[in-house]
Amino acid sequence: MQRRTRRVAAFLAAMFTLSIAIPAIALATGALSIDGATASFPLVQLLVQKYEKLNKKVRIKLTQGGTQVGINDVAGGRVSIADVSRDPLKSDPAGLFFYPIAKYYLCVVTNPANKLANLSQVQTESIFTGKTTDWSKVAGATAGGPIDIISRNANAGTLSNFQTLLIGGKKVSGPKGAPVAEKPSEGLQRVAIEKDPNAIGFLSGYFAAQGVNSVGFGGVGCTHANAIAGQYAGVARFYEVTKGKAKGAVAAFISWIDVSRAAKSIVSTQWIPLK
């Protein structure tokens, strides 16, 4: 009996040692679900595709609906992870853990026919708070007539960051606080700006590089290189958010994004690594 006990103990010790030696990615199993920010969706989609190739035991369902949708879904236990494109707020549900995964930058953008090169902070605030309402009042603009602001709805983390980083904490609005056009996703916001010669809005760098004119801010071009160099003001963070501290397969995925060379290589293409 004692000999059998010793054999079982030795076997368990060997298995414990082996489990330590196996990378966490190989131990992660299960099905995960992610919902949230449309701005981070292209990045997270690439990360998910790479992770699933490396780890055949994990399947991840990825959807998008906006940062606040993701926050509500993860807090309600409907998804494993929320993609979030803004910093934590005091109004967020209790018990959420925010894990930063990358940085990104926000550009003011106009219709491609309006080759506006730069706006100061004062000009940007004046336009997006409804004080400047006609392109004839904006030096360097090649459009004419009323300014059409195309914004995001309240679910968007990019809206929160744009207001904080580029217009001094003011709210996006039309003249005398009038509402402006709002879109539920970055993709739809970009399309609307691309179709309207008088439009102006804001997009993350990934979407700003597609079919619209990126406007410099404070004399600094809104480019990937300037954002990486720390010269551009409109830089924010993407987060993976969990209800309670991340565990199991969820923790393995988030940890992989943080430490994996493959993940860092993906982030570096059009976004900004944290380190």
N, C-alpha and C positions, 0 to 999 in steps of 0.2 A: 504493500500500500504506500509506504514512504517512497519507494523507488518510482512508482507511478506518479505520485505527487510531484517528485522532483522533475520527472520528464515533462509533465504538463507545465510546470513553472518555467522550465527552460524553453519550451516551445513558445509560451506567451512572451517571454523576454525577447526571444529572437524576432517574433512578429512585431513587437513594439519598436525594436531597433530598426527593423526594415521600414516600418511606417514613417520613422523620422527621416530616413534616407530618401524616400520617394518625394519628389517635388509636390507642392500643394496642388498644382494644376492636375496632376495625375490622380489625385484623390477626390477631386471635385466631381460630383455626379448629380444628376437631377435636371429638372426643368425650371427655368427662371423666366420671369416676365418683367419687362421694363416699359414704362410709359412716361411721357413728359415733353420736355422742350423740343420744339421744332428746330431751333438753332443748332442744337448739339446732335440732332438725329443723324446727319451725314457722317459725323465722326464716330458716334457710337455704333452705327451700322457697320462701318469698316472694322471696328474693334470686335464686335460680335462675330462677324464672319471669320476673322482670323482666329479668334478664341475657339470657335466650334471646330475649325479645322485641326487645331492642336489638341483639342480635348473632345473626343468622339462621344464621351459619356454625358455631355451637357448639351441641352437644347434651350435656346433663349428666344422667347417671343418678344419682339420689339415693335412698339407702336408709338405714335406721337399725338399730342393734343394740346400742348402748351405746358409751361412750367407748373402753373397752379393746378392743372388737371393731374399732373404727375404727383405733386405734393398731396393732393386730396386722396388719390388712389393708393399711394403707399401708406399714408396714415390710416386709411380705412381697411388695409390688409388685402386690397384687390390686386396689387402687384408686388413683386419682390423688391424692385428698385425704381426710384423716380429719377429721370434725367432733369436736371435743374440748371438754368442759365443765369441765375442771380445768387447773391449772397443770402444767408439766412435772415429772416425777418422775425421781429418779436411776435408778429401775428401768426407765425407758423405753428401747427399743432405741436404739443409737447412730445418729447421722446424721439424726435427725429435726429439722425446722425448724418452730417454732411461730409462727404469725402471728395475733396477736389481732385479732378483728373486731368485738367488741361486749362490753359488760358485761351481766350479769343479776343478779337478786337471788333469794335462797332464803327461803321462808317456812316456818315451822312451821304445819301445818294440822291441823284436826280435822274430824270429821263436822259437817255444817251444823247439826245439832240441838244440838251442843255449842258454845255461844256463848262459849267461852273467849276473853277479850280480850287477855291479855298473860301472858308468862312471863319471869321473870328468867333470866339465864344459868345460875345455880345450879339453878333449877327445871328448865330444859330439859335440862341435863346429868343431873340426877337421874332424870328420866323416861326418857331415851333410853339410859341405862346400867343400867336395871333396878333402881334403888334405890327409886324411887317407883312403885308398881305398881297403885294404886287411885285412881280419880278423886275419891274422898271426901277424899283428902289434898291435892288441888290447889285452892287458893282461886280462886273465880271459875268453876270448871267447872260446867256444867249436866248433865253425864253422871254416871252412877253405875256402880259395879262396876269390874272389872279394866280396866286400860289395855291396849289392843291396839296395839302398835307395828307400823306398816306401813313397811318400809324398801325400799331398792333393793339389787340384787345387786352383786357385786364389780366388774362391768363399768362401773358408773355413776360418772361424774365428779362428779355432784351429791352422791353419798354421801361422796366424798372431801372435797369442799368443805364440806358440812354438818358433818362431824366436825371439820374444821380451824377453821371460822369460828364455829360456834355451840355446840359442846360441848367446847371446850378441848382438841381433839386426841384425845379419847377415842373408843373404838369403840362403835358402836350395838350394844346387846345387851339381852337380857332379864335377869331375876334371876340372879345368880351366873354371868353369862356365857352364859346359855342363848340359843340362836338365836331370832331373830324372823322374822316373815313378810317375805319379800323378793319384789319384783316386777321383771321384766326391762325395764320401760319406765315413763316418767312417766305415760303415759296409763293404764296398768293400775294403777299405784300410786294415782292419783287416784280411779279407779272403786272400788277396794277401800276407800278411806277414806270415800267417799261412801255406801257401802252398810253400813258398820259403825258403829253409834252410839257405840261405845267407842273408835274408832280415833284414832290420832294418827300423823302422818308429816311429811314435808317435801317441798316441790315448788318448782320455779322459778316466778317470778312469773306467767308466761304460764299455766301449768296451775293455779296457786293461785287464779286469778280465775274458775275454772270449777267450780261446784257444791260447794265446800268452804268451811270457815271459816278465814280467815287470822288467825294469832295474832301479836300484837305481840311484840317482843323487847326486853327492857330498857327498857320504857316507850315504845318507838318503833314506830309502826304499820308493818307490812310492806306498803308501798305503792310504786308506781312513783315518785311524787313524792318520797317520803322517800329512796328509793334514789338518785335523780338529785341530790338536794340534799346527799348525802353524810352523811345523818343515820342511816341504817340500816346495821347492822354486816354483814349477810350478803350482801355484793356480791362477785361473782366474774366471771371472763372466759370467753368463748367463743373458741376458736381454730380456724383452719384449719391442718392439719398436713400437711407433705409429707416425702417421703423425699429428702433432699438439698434444696438450695435450689430454690425454685419457678422453673420456666422455661416459656417458651412460653405456651400457652393457659391453663395452670394459674396462672402468674404474672399473666397478664392479668386473670383472674377475681378473684383475691385483691386485686390492685391496685385493681380497680374497686370492690370493697366498701370499700376504705380511702379512696378519694378522691371517689367519685361522690356527687353530691347525691341522686340517686334512691335509692342504697343507704342513705345516712344518714337519709333520710326514712322508709324502711322500718324501720330499726333504732329510730328514735325513737318509733315507735308503742307498743310494749310492752316494749322493751328499752332499753339505755342506750348511746349513742354513746361511743366512746373519747375523742373530743376535743370 
